[in-house]
Amino acid sequence: MPSRSRATAALVALVLVAASAAGCASRSGAAATSDPSASTTPTAACPVVEGQEMPDDCVPYDGEASMALNDAYRQRFEPSDDGRAEVEPQRLAAQEALTSLVGGPLSVDAVQDALEVAGFDRDLPWVAPAGDPAAPSSIGVIISVGGLCLVGTLDAEHAEVETDGMIADGGCVPAQ
């Protein structure tokens, strides 16, 4: 039986040596990370600030440049045929209201009055003149109805209202 006890002792010694070596390996790995030639893995995006040095753990991020390149928030969704059919009565009412103003003087107040008579809440439509506000060359109209947008234009010779989808960032009026 003495050989069995020696074998057990040898096995225990071997396990202890392996455990000690594993412990040493993790310590030497920790020492390697403090090596000045080691590279740091970035963990966060940091805004670029002119005149300031970027920390080692940051990925440079220029939010203004990214937003300038991103037009997706201005894209409109394509409305479904069912959605178009649902808002068609409102589109026709807006079309008739704007058509009644063709040939007359162009004014934001006249457009708002005509749309109100057509059944739209006076505060609901976005109405804006193009060109000189005192003598606009045309007037743009955007009305949110039923999750879609009625987008119209009135000028001295014609009026047009179309059904369009919401903008990707929500709403009907694009950000300026």
CNS distance restraints for C-alpha pairs under 8 A (distance, minus, plus):
assign (resid   1 and name CA) (resid   5 and name CA) 6.60 0.50 0.50
assign (resid   2 and name CA) (resid   6 and name CA) 6.28 0.50 0.50
assign (resid   3 and name CA) (resid   7 and name CA) 6.11 0.50 0.50
assign (resid   4 and name CA) (resid   8 and name CA) 6.22 0.50 0.50
assign (resid   5 and name CA) (resid   9 and name CA) 6.10 0.50 0.50
assign (resid   6 and name CA) (resid  10 and name CA) 6.03 0.50 0.50
assign (resid   7 and name CA) (resid  11 and name CA) 6.09 0.50 0.50
assign (resid   8 and name CA) (resid  12 and name CA) 6.12 0.50 0.50
assign (resid   9 and name CA) (resid  13 and name CA) 6.10 0.50 0.50
assign (resid  10 and name CA) (resid  14 and name CA) 6.10 0.50 0.50
assign (resid  11 and name CA) (resid  15 and name CA) 6.23 0.50 0.50
assign (resid  12 and name CA) (resid  16 and name CA) 6.21 0.50 0.50
assign (resid  13 and name CA) (resid  17 and name CA) 6.19 0.50 0.50
assign (resid  14 and name CA) (resid  18 and name CA) 6.22 0.50 0.50
assign (resid  15 and name CA) (resid  19 and name CA) 6.10 0.50 0.50
assign (resid  16 and name CA) (resid  20 and name CA) 6.05 0.50 0.50
assign (resid  17 and name CA) (resid  21 and name CA) 6.11 0.50 0.50
assign (resid  18 and name CA) (resid  22 and name CA) 6.18 0.50 0.50
assign (resid  19 and name CA) (resid  23 and name CA) 6.21 0.50 0.50
assign (resid  20 and name CA) (resid  24 and name CA) 6.20 0.50 0.50
assign (resid  21 and name CA) (resid  25 and name CA) 6.13 0.50 0.50
assign (resid  22 and name CA) (resid  26 and name CA) 6.54 0.50 0.50
assign (resid  23 and name CA) (resid  27 and name CA) 6.54 0.50 0.50
assign (resid  24 and name CA) (resid  28 and name CA) 6.17 0.50 0.50
assign (resid  25 and name CA) (resid  29 and name CA) 6.06 0.50 0.50
assign (resid  26 and name CA) (resid  30 and name CA) 6.25 0.50 0.50
assign (resid  27 and name CA) (resid  31 and name CA) 6.38 0.50 0.50
assign (resid  28 and name CA) (resid  32 and name CA) 6.26 0.50 0.50
assign (resid  29 and name CA) (resid  33 and name CA) 6.72 0.50 0.50
assign (resid  30 and name CA) (resid  34 and name CA) 7.05 0.50 0.50
assign (resid  31 and name CA) (resid  35 and name CA) 6.96 0.50 0.50
assign (resid  32 and name CA) (resid  38 and name CA) 7.68 0.50 0.50
assign (resid  33 and name CA) (resid  38 and name CA) 6.31 0.50 0.50
assign (resid  34 and name CA) (resid  38 and name CA) 7.41 0.50 0.50
assign (resid  40 and name CA) (resid  56 and name CA) 6.40 0.50 0.50
assign (resid  40 and name CA) (resid  57 and name CA) 6.27 0.50 0.50
assign (resid  41 and name CA) (resid  57 and name CA) 6.20 0.50 0.50
assign (resid  42 and name CA) (resid  56 and name CA) 6.84 0.50 0.50
assign (resid  42 and name CA) (resid  57 and name CA) 4.11 0.50 0.50
assign (resid  42 and name CA) (resid  58 and name CA) 4.91 0.50 0.50
assign (resid  42 and name CA) (resid  59 and name CA) 5.91 0.50 0.50
assign (resid  43 and name CA) (resid  57 and name CA) 5.55 0.50 0.50
assign (resid  43 and name CA) (resid  58 and name CA) 6.06 0.50 0.50
assign (resid  43 and name CA) (resid  59 and name CA) 7.52 0.50 0.50
assign (resid  44 and name CA) (resid  57 and name CA) 6.70 0.50 0.50
assign (resid  44 and name CA) (resid  58 and name CA) 5.02 0.50 0.50
assign (resid  44 and name CA) (resid  59 and name CA) 6.09 0.50 0.50
assign (resid  45 and name CA) (resid  58 and name CA) 5.38 0.50 0.50
assign (resid  45 and name CA) (resid  59 and name CA) 4.64 0.50 0.50
assign (resid  45 and name CA) (resid  60 and name CA) 5.92 0.50 0.50
assign (resid  45 and name CA) (resid  61 and name CA) 5.79 0.50 0.50
assign (resid  46 and name CA) (resid  54 and name CA) 7.78 0.50 0.50
assign (resid  46 and name CA) (resid  58 and name CA) 5.59 0.50 0.50
assign (resid  46 and name CA) (resid  59 and name CA) 5.96 0.50 0.50
assign (resid  46 and name CA) (resid  60 and name CA) 5.34 0.50 0.50
assign (resid  46 and name CA) (resid  61 and name CA) 5.52 0.50 0.50
assign (resid  47 and name CA) (resid  60 and name CA) 6.04 0.50 0.50
assign (resid  47 and name CA) (resid  61 and name CA) 4.79 0.50 0.50
assign (resid  47 and name CA) (resid  62 and name CA) 5.66 0.50 0.50
assign (resid  47 and name CA) (resid  63 and name CA) 6.96 0.50 0.50
assign (resid  48 and name CA) (resid  54 and name CA) 7.49 0.50 0.50
assign (resid  48 and name CA) (resid  60 and name CA) 5.80 0.50 0.50
assign (resid  48 and name CA) (resid  61 and name CA) 5.78 0.50 0.50
assign (resid  48 and name CA) (resid  62 and name CA) 5.49 0.50 0.50
assign (resid  54 and name CA) (resid  58 and name CA) 6.75 0.50 0.50
assign (resid  54 and name CA) (resid  60 and name CA) 7.21 0.50 0.50
assign (resid  62 and name CA) (resid  66 and name CA) 6.31 0.50 0.50
assign (resid  63 and name CA) (resid  67 and name CA) 6.10 0.50 0.50
assign (resid  64 and name CA) (resid  68 and name CA) 6.17 0.50 0.50
assign (resid  65 and name CA) (resid  69 and name CA) 6.39 0.50 0.50
assign (resid  66 and name CA) (resid  70 and name CA) 6.24 0.50 0.50
assign (resid  67 and name CA) (resid  71 and name CA) 7.68 0.50 0.50
assign (resid  71 and name CA) (resid  75 and name CA) 6.97 0.50 0.50
assign (resid  72 and name CA) (resid 168 and name CA) 6.92 0.50 0.50
assign (resid  73 and name CA) (resid 167 and name CA) 6.76 0.50 0.50
assign (resid  73 and name CA) (resid 168 and name CA) 4.98 0.50 0.50
assign (resid  73 and name CA) (resid 169 and name CA) 5.04 0.50 0.50
assign (resid  74 and name CA) (resid 167 and name CA) 5.73 0.50 0.50
assign (resid  74 and name CA) (resid 168 and name CA) 6.19 0.50 0.50
assign (resid  74 and name CA) (resid 169 and name CA) 7.08 0.50 0.50
assign (resid  74 and name CA) (resid 174 and name CA) 6.32 0.50 0.50
assign (resid  74 and name CA) (resid 175 and name CA) 7.58 0.50 0.50
assign (resid  75 and name CA) (resid 167 and name CA) 5.53 0.50 0.50
assign (resid  75 and name CA) (resid 168 and name CA) 5.66 0.50 0.50
assign (resid  76 and name CA) (resid 164 and name CA) 7.41 0.50 0.50
assign (resid  76 and name CA) (resid 165 and name CA) 5.36 0.50 0.50
assign (resid  76 and name CA) (resid 166 and name CA) 5.41 0.50 0.50
assign (resid  76 and name CA) (resid 167 and name CA) 4.24 0.50 0.50
assign (resid  76 and name CA) (resid 168 and name CA) 5.84 0.50 0.50
assign (resid  77 and name CA) (resid 164 and name CA) 7.66 0.50 0.50
assign (resid  77 and name CA) (resid 165 and name CA) 4.64 0.50 0.50
assign (resid  77 and name CA) (resid 166 and name CA) 5.68 0.50 0.50
assign (resid  77 and name CA) (resid 167 and name CA) 6.29 0.50 0.50
assign (resid  77 and name CA) (resid 168 and name CA) 6.64 0.50 0.50
assign (resid  78 and name CA) (resid 164 and name CA) 6.74 0.50 0.50
assign (resid  78 and name CA) (resid 165 and name CA) 5.19 0.50 0.50
assign (resid  79 and name CA) (resid  83 and name CA) 6.07 0.50 0.50
assign (resid  79 and name CA) (resid  84 and name CA) 6.49 0.50 0.50
assign (resid  79 and name CA) (resid 148 and name CA) 7.11 0.50 0.50
assign (resid  79 and name CA) (resid 163 and name CA) 7.82 0.50 0.50
assign (resid  79 and name CA) (resid 164 and name CA) 6.20 0.50 0.50
assign (resid  79 and name CA) (resid 165 and name CA) 4.98 0.50 0.50
assign (resid  80 and name CA) (resid  84 and name CA) 6.25 0.50 0.50
assign (resid  81 and name CA) (resid  85 and name CA) 6.17 0.50 0.50
assign (resid  82 and name CA) (resid  86 and name CA) 6.15 0.50 0.50
assign (resid  83 and name CA) (resid  87 and name CA) 6.53 0.50 0.50
assign (resid  83 and name CA) (resid 146 and name CA) 7.87 0.50 0.50
assign (resid  83 and name CA) (resid 148 and name CA) 7.44 0.50 0.50
assign (resid  84 and name CA) (resid  88 and name CA) 5.98 0.50 0.50
assign (resid  84 and name CA) (resid 163 and name CA) 6.51 0.50 0.50
assign (resid  86 and name CA) (resid 146 and name CA) 7.75 0.50 0.50
assign (resid  87 and name CA) (resid  91 and name CA) 6.26 0.50 0.50
assign (resid  87 and name CA) (resid 145 and name CA) 6.86 0.50 0.50
assign (resid  87 and name CA) (resid 146 and name CA) 6.67 0.50 0.50
assign (resid  87 and name CA) (resid 148 and name CA) 7.79 0.50 0.50
assign (resid  87 and name CA) (resid 163 and name CA) 7.87 0.50 0.50
assign (resid  88 and name CA) (resid  92 and name CA) 6.10 0.50 0.50
assign (resid  88 and name CA) (resid 163 and name CA) 7.96 0.50 0.50
assign (resid  89 and name CA) (resid  93 and name CA) 6.25 0.50 0.50
assign (resid  90 and name CA) (resid  94 and name CA) 6.18 0.50 0.50
assign (resid  90 and name CA) (resid 145 and name CA) 7.81 0.50 0.50
assign (resid  91 and name CA) (resid  95 and name CA) 6.04 0.50 0.50
assign (resid  91 and name CA) (resid 150 and name CA) 6.35 0.50 0.50
assign (resid  91 and name CA) (resid 161 and name CA) 6.52 0.50 0.50
assign (resid  91 and name CA) (resid 162 and name CA) 6.97 0.50 0.50
assign (resid  91 and name CA) (resid 163 and name CA) 6.95 0.50 0.50
assign (resid  92 and name CA) (resid  96 and name CA) 6.09 0.50 0.50
assign (resid  92 and name CA) (resid 161 and name CA) 7.94 0.50 0.50
assign (resid  93 and name CA) (resid  97 and name CA) 6.17 0.50 0.50
assign (resid  93 and name CA) (resid 118 and name CA) 5.79 0.50 0.50
assign (resid  93 and name CA) (resid 119 and name CA) 7.86 0.50 0.50
assign (resid  94 and name CA) (resid  98 and name CA) 6.23 0.50 0.50
assign (resid  94 and name CA) (resid 115 and name CA) 6.28 0.50 0.50
assign (resid  94 and name CA) (resid 118 and name CA) 6.76 0.50 0.50
assign (resid  94 and name CA) (resid 161 and name CA) 6.87 0.50 0.50
assign (resid  95 and name CA) (resid  99 and name CA) 6.00 0.50 0.50
assign (resid  95 and name CA) (resid 152 and name CA) 7.81 0.50 0.50
assign (resid  95 and name CA) (resid 159 and name CA) 6.92 0.50 0.50
assign (resid  95 and name CA) (resid 160 and name CA) 6.18 0.50 0.50
assign (resid  95 and name CA) (resid 161 and name CA) 5.37 0.50 0.50
assign (resid  96 and name CA) (resid 100 and name CA) 6.14 0.50 0.50
assign (resid  97 and name CA) (resid 101 and name CA) 7.09 0.50 0.50
assign (resid  97 and name CA) (resid 111 and name CA) 7.73 0.50 0.50
assign (resid  97 and name CA) (resid 114 and name CA) 5.25 0.50 0.50
assign (resid  97 and name CA) (resid 115 and name CA) 5.76 0.50 0.50
assign (resid  97 and name CA) (resid 117 and name CA) 7.90 0.50 0.50
assign (resid  97 and name CA) (resid 118 and name CA) 6.23 0.50 0.50
assign (resid  98 and name CA) (resid 102 and name CA) 6.94 0.50 0.50
assign (resid  98 and name CA) (resid 111 and name CA) 6.78 0.50 0.50
assign (resid  98 and name CA) (resid 114 and name CA) 7.06 0.50 0.50
assign (resid  98 and name CA) (resid 115 and name CA) 7.64 0.50 0.50
assign (resid  98 and name CA) (resid 154 and name CA) 6.34 0.50 0.50
assign (resid  98 and name CA) (resid 159 and name CA) 5.69 0.50 0.50
assign (resid  98 and name CA) (resid 160 and name CA) 7.56 0.50 0.50
assign (resid  99 and name CA) (resid 154 and name CA) 7.78 0.50 0.50
assign (resid  99 and name CA) (resid 158 and name CA) 6.86 0.50 0.50
assign (resid  99 and name CA) (resid 159 and name CA) 5.22 0.50 0.50
assign (resid  99 and name CA) (resid 160 and name CA) 7.75 0.50 0.50
assign (resid 100 and name CA) (resid 114 and name CA) 7.99 0.50 0.50
assign (resid 101 and name CA) (resid 105 and name CA) 7.80 0.50 0.50
assign (resid 101 and name CA) (resid 106 and name CA) 7.72 0.50 0.50
assign (resid 101 and name CA) (resid 110 and name CA) 7.77 0.50 0.50
assign (resid 101 and name CA) (resid 111 and name CA) 7.58 0.50 0.50
assign (resid 101 and name CA) (resid 154 and name CA) 7.96 0.50 0.50
assign (resid 102 and name CA) (resid 154 and name CA) 7.16 0.50 0.50
assign (resid 102 and name CA) (resid 155 and name CA) 6.82 0.50 0.50
assign (resid 102 and name CA) (resid 156 and name CA) 5.58 0.50 0.50
assign (resid 102 and name CA) (resid 157 and name CA) 5.87 0.50 0.50
assign (resid 102 and name CA) (resid 158 and name CA) 5.77 0.50 0.50
assign (resid 102 and name CA) (resid 159 and name CA) 6.68 0.50 0.50
assign (resid 103 and name CA) (resid 156 and name CA) 5.16 0.50 0.50
assign (resid 103 and name CA) (resid 157 and name CA) 6.15 0.50 0.50
assign (resid 104 and name CA) (resid 156 and name CA) 6.97 0.50 0.50
assign (resid 105 and name CA) (resid 156 and name CA) 7.61 0.50 0.50
assign (resid 106 and name CA) (resid 110 and name CA) 7.30 0.50 0.50
assign (resid 106 and name CA) (resid 135 and name CA) 7.21 0.50 0.50
assign (resid 106 and name CA) (resid 136 and name CA) 6.52 0.50 0.50
assign (resid 106 and name CA) (resid 137 and name CA) 7.72 0.50 0.50
assign (resid 106 and name CA) (resid 138 and name CA) 7.06 0.50 0.50
assign (resid 106 and name CA) (resid 139 and name CA) 7.27 0.50 0.50
assign (resid 106 and name CA) (resid 155 and name CA) 7.16 0.50 0.50
assign (resid 106 and name CA) (resid 156 and name CA) 7.17 0.50 0.50
assign (resid 107 and name CA) (resid 111 and name CA) 6.47 0.50 0.50
assign (resid 107 and name CA) (resid 129 and name CA) 7.59 0.50 0.50
assign (resid 107 and name CA) (resid 135 and name CA) 7.79 0.50 0.50
assign (resid 107 and name CA) (resid 136 and name CA) 7.36 0.50 0.50
assign (resid 107 and name CA) (resid 139 and name CA) 7.55 0.50 0.50
assign (resid 108 and name CA) (resid 112 and name CA) 6.19 0.50 0.50
assign (resid 108 and name CA) (resid 127 and name CA) 6.39 0.50 0.50
assign (resid 108 and name CA) (resid 128 and name CA) 6.68 0.50 0.50
assign (resid 108 and name CA) (resid 129 and name CA) 6.68 0.50 0.50
assign (resid 108 and name CA) (resid 139 and name CA) 7.09 0.50 0.50
assign (resid 109 and name CA) (resid 113 and name CA) 6.05 0.50 0.50
assign (resid 110 and name CA) (resid 114 and name CA) 6.12 0.50 0.50
assign (resid 111 and name CA) (resid 115 and name CA) 6.15 0.50 0.50
assign (resid 111 and name CA) (resid 127 and name CA) 7.59 0.50 0.50
assign (resid 112 and name CA) (resid 116 and name CA) 6.08 0.50 0.50
assign (resid 112 and name CA) (resid 122 and name CA) 6.24 0.50 0.50
assign (resid 112 and name CA) (resid 125 and name CA) 7.63 0.50 0.50
assign (resid 112 and name CA) (resid 127 and name CA) 7.34 0.50 0.50
assign (resid 113 and name CA) (resid 117 and name CA) 6.26 0.50 0.50
assign (resid 113 and name CA) (resid 122 and name CA) 7.48 0.50 0.50
assign (resid 114 and name CA) (resid 118 and name CA) 6.26 0.50 0.50
assign (resid 115 and name CA) (resid 119 and name CA) 6.53 0.50 0.50
assign (resid 115 and name CA) (resid 120 and name CA) 5.58 0.50 0.50
assign (resid 115 and name CA) (resid 121 and name CA) 7.91 0.50 0.50
assign (resid 115 and name CA) (resid 122 and name CA) 7.30 0.50 0.50
assign (resid 116 and name CA) (resid 120 and name CA) 4.79 0.50 0.50
assign (resid 116 and name CA) (resid 121 and name CA) 5.86 0.50 0.50
assign (resid 116 and name CA) (resid 122 and name CA) 5.39 0.50 0.50
assign (resid 120 and name CA) (resid 124 and name CA) 6.89 0.50 0.50
assign (resid 120 and name CA) (resid 125 and name CA) 7.61 0.50 0.50
assign (resid 121 and name CA) (resid 125 and name CA) 7.53 0.50 0.50
assign (resid 124 and name CA) (resid 143 and name CA) 6.52 0.50 0.50
assign (resid 124 and name CA) (resid 144 and name CA) 7.42 0.50 0.50
assign (resid 125 and name CA) (resid 141 and name CA) 6.56 0.50 0.50
assign (resid 125 and name CA) (resid 142 and name CA) 5.70 0.50 0.50
assign (resid 125 and name CA) (resid 143 and name CA) 4.55 0.50 0.50
assign (resid 125 and name CA) (resid 144 and name CA) 7.28 0.50 0.50
assign (resid 126 and name CA) (resid 140 and name CA) 7.94 0.50 0.50
assign (resid 126 and name CA) (resid 141 and name CA) 5.60 0.50 0.50
assign (resid 126 and name CA) (resid 142 and name CA) 5.08 0.50 0.50
assign (resid 126 and name CA) (resid 143 and name CA) 6.29 0.50 0.50
assign (resid 126 and name CA) (resid 173 and name CA) 7.54 0.50 0.50
assign (resid 127 and name CA) (resid 139 and name CA) 6.90 0.50 0.50
assign (resid 127 and name CA) (resid 140 and name CA) 5.68 0.50 0.50
assign (resid 127 and name CA) (resid 141 and name CA) 4.61 0.50 0.50
assign (resid 127 and name CA) (resid 142 and name CA) 6.66 0.50 0.50
assign (resid 128 and name CA) (resid 139 and name CA) 5.66 0.50 0.50
assign (resid 128 and name CA) (resid 140 and name CA) 5.29 0.50 0.50
assign (resid 128 and name CA) (resid 141 and name CA) 6.67 0.50 0.50
assign (resid 129 and name CA) (resid 133 and name CA) 5.67 0.50 0.50
assign (resid 129 and name CA) (resid 136 and name CA) 5.47 0.50 0.50
assign (resid 129 and name CA) (resid 137 and name CA) 7.53 0.50 0.50
assign (resid 129 and name CA) (resid 138 and name CA) 6.05 0.50 0.50
assign (resid 129 and name CA) (resid 139 and name CA) 4.38 0.50 0.50
assign (resid 129 and name CA) (resid 140 and name CA) 6.24 0.50 0.50
assign (resid 130 and name CA) (resid 136 and name CA) 5.38 0.50 0.50
assign (resid 130 and name CA) (resid 137 and name CA) 5.83 0.50 0.50
assign (resid 130 and name CA) (resid 138 and name CA) 5.28 0.50 0.50
assign (resid 130 and name CA) (resid 139 and name CA) 5.73 0.50 0.50
assign (resid 130 and name CA) (resid 140 and name CA) 7.19 0.50 0.50
assign (resid 131 and name CA) (resid 135 and name CA) 7.54 0.50 0.50
assign (resid 131 and name CA) (resid 136 and name CA) 5.14 0.50 0.50
assign (resid 131 and name CA) (resid 137 and name CA) 5.87 0.50 0.50
assign (resid 131 and name CA) (resid 138 and name CA) 7.52 0.50 0.50
assign (resid 132 and name CA) (resid 136 and name CA) 4.94 0.50 0.50
assign (resid 132 and name CA) (resid 137 and name CA) 7.40 0.50 0.50
assign (resid 137 and name CA) (resid 155 and name CA) 6.36 0.50 0.50
assign (resid 137 and name CA) (resid 156 and name CA) 7.61 0.50 0.50
assign (resid 138 and name CA) (resid 153 and name CA) 6.85 0.50 0.50
assign (resid 138 and name CA) (resid 154 and name CA) 5.52 0.50 0.50
assign (resid 138 and name CA) (resid 155 and name CA) 4.32 0.50 0.50
assign (resid 138 and name CA) (resid 156 and name CA) 7.25 0.50 0.50
assign (resid 139 and name CA) (resid 153 and name CA) 5.71 0.50 0.50
assign (resid 139 and name CA) (resid 154 and name CA) 5.17 0.50 0.50
assign (resid 139 and name CA) (resid 155 and name CA) 6.45 0.50 0.50
assign (resid 140 and name CA) (resid 151 and name CA) 7.65 0.50 0.50
assign (resid 140 and name CA) (resid 152 and name CA) 5.84 0.50 0.50
assign (resid 140 and name CA) (resid 153 and name CA) 4.64 0.50 0.50
assign (resid 140 and name CA) (resid 154 and name CA) 6.54 0.50 0.50
assign (resid 141 and name CA) (resid 150 and name CA) 7.80 0.50 0.50
assign (resid 141 and name CA) (resid 151 and name CA) 5.79 0.50 0.50
assign (resid 141 and name CA) (resid 152 and name CA) 4.86 0.50 0.50
assign (resid 141 and name CA) (resid 153 and name CA) 6.07 0.50 0.50
assign (resid 142 and name CA) (resid 149 and name CA) 6.59 0.50 0.50
assign (resid 142 and name CA) (resid 150 and name CA) 5.56 0.50 0.50
assign (resid 142 and name CA) (resid 151 and name CA) 4.58 0.50 0.50
assign (resid 142 and name CA) (resid 152 and name CA) 6.27 0.50 0.50
assign (resid 142 and name CA) (resid 172 and name CA) 6.84 0.50 0.50
assign (resid 142 and name CA) (resid 173 and name CA) 6.79 0.50 0.50
assign (resid 143 and name CA) (resid 149 and name CA) 5.59 0.50 0.50
assign (resid 143 and name CA) (resid 150 and name CA) 5.00 0.50 0.50
assign (resid 143 and name CA) (resid 151 and name CA) 6.61 0.50 0.50
assign (resid 143 and name CA) (resid 172 and name CA) 7.27 0.50 0.50
assign (resid 144 and name CA) (resid 148 and name CA) 5.87 0.50 0.50
assign (resid 144 and name CA) (resid 149 and name CA) 4.63 0.50 0.50
assign (resid 144 and name CA) (resid 150 and name CA) 6.38 0.50 0.50
assign (resid 144 and name CA) (resid 171 and name CA) 7.42 0.50 0.50
assign (resid 144 and name CA) (resid 172 and name CA) 6.15 0.50 0.50
assign (resid 145 and name CA) (resid 149 and name CA) 5.96 0.50 0.50
assign (resid 145 and name CA) (resid 150 and name CA) 7.18 0.50 0.50
assign (resid 147 and name CA) (resid 165 and name CA) 7.79 0.50 0.50
assign (resid 147 and name CA) (resid 166 and name CA) 7.02 0.50 0.50
assign (resid 148 and name CA) (resid 163 and name CA) 7.05 0.50 0.50
assign (resid 148 and name CA) (resid 164 and name CA) 6.17 0.50 0.50
assign (resid 148 and name CA) (resid 165 and name CA) 5.03 0.50 0.50
assign (resid 148 and name CA) (resid 166 and name CA) 5.63 0.50 0.50
assign (resid 148 and name CA) (resid 172 and name CA) 7.60 0.50 0.50
assign (resid 149 and name CA) (resid 163 and name CA) 5.77 0.50 0.50
assign (resid 149 and name CA) (resid 164 and name CA) 5.07 0.50 0.50
assign (resid 149 and name CA) (resid 165 and name CA) 5.70 0.50 0.50
assign (resid 149 and name CA) (resid 166 and name CA) 6.16 0.50 0.50
assign (resid 149 and name CA) (resid 172 and name CA) 5.69 0.50 0.50
assign (resid 150 and name CA) (resid 161 and name CA) 6.34 0.50 0.50
assign (resid 150 and name CA) (resid 162 and name CA) 5.62 0.50 0.50
assign (resid 150 and name CA) (resid 163 and name CA) 4.71 0.50 0.50
assign (resid 150 and name CA) (resid 164 and name CA) 6.13 0.50 0.50
assign (resid 151 and name CA) (resid 161 and name CA) 5.47 0.50 0.50
assign (resid 151 and name CA) (resid 162 and name CA) 5.33 0.50 0.50
assign (resid 151 and name CA) (resid 163 and name CA) 6.32 0.50 0.50
assign (resid 151 and name CA) (resid 164 and name CA) 6.75 0.50 0.50
assign (resid 152 and name CA) (resid 159 and name CA) 7.29 0.50 0.50
assign (resid 152 and name CA) (resid 160 and name CA) 5.31 0.50 0.50
assign (resid 152 and name CA) (resid 161 and name CA) 3.97 0.50 0.50
assign (resid 152 and name CA) (resid 162 and name CA) 6.22 0.50 0.50
assign (resid 153 and name CA) (resid 159 and name CA) 5.71 0.50 0.50
assign (resid 153 and name CA) (resid 160 and name CA) 5.44 0.50 0.50
assign (resid 153 and name CA) (resid 161 and name CA) 6.60 0.50 0.50
assign (resid 154 and name CA) (resid 158 and name CA) 6.09 0.50 0.50
assign (resid 154 and name CA) (resid 159 and name CA) 4.44 0.50 0.50
assign (resid 154 and name CA) (resid 160 and name CA) 6.64 0.50 0.50
assign (resid 155 and name CA) (resid 159 and name CA) 6.46 0.50 0.50
assign (resid 165 and name CA) (resid 172 and name CA) 7.67 0.50 0.50
assign (resid 166 and name CA) (resid 170 and name CA) 6.11 0.50 0.50
assign (resid 166 and name CA) (resid 171 and name CA) 5.53 0.50 0.50
assign (resid 166 and name CA) (resid 172 and name CA) 5.20 0.50 0.50
assign (resid 167 and name CA) (resid 171 and name CA) 5.82 0.50 0.50
assign (resid 167 and name CA) (resid 172 and name CA) 5.82 0.50 0.50
assign (resid 167 and name CA) (resid 173 and name CA) 7.67 0.50 0.50
assign (resid 167 and name CA) (resid 174 and name CA) 7.05 0.50 0.50
